Amino acid sequence: MVLDEKILRAAYGNFASSFDEQFGEFGKAPKFPPSMRLQMLLRMAHRVGETRALGRQR
């Protein structure tokens, strides 16, 4: 299955909504996301240009 932009954006939206802005990281303990999620953030930044996935504002 090819990850097209629509699928990638949906996954990013779900993942980004779990980000804990007060304490950092994602969701509840443990605060470190699995490497697969980090790879998805990098892919989102590279393929779609979503710089917020890298922790930077546009």
Helices and strands as residue ranges (DSSP letters): H 5-16, H 35-43, I 44-48, G 51-54
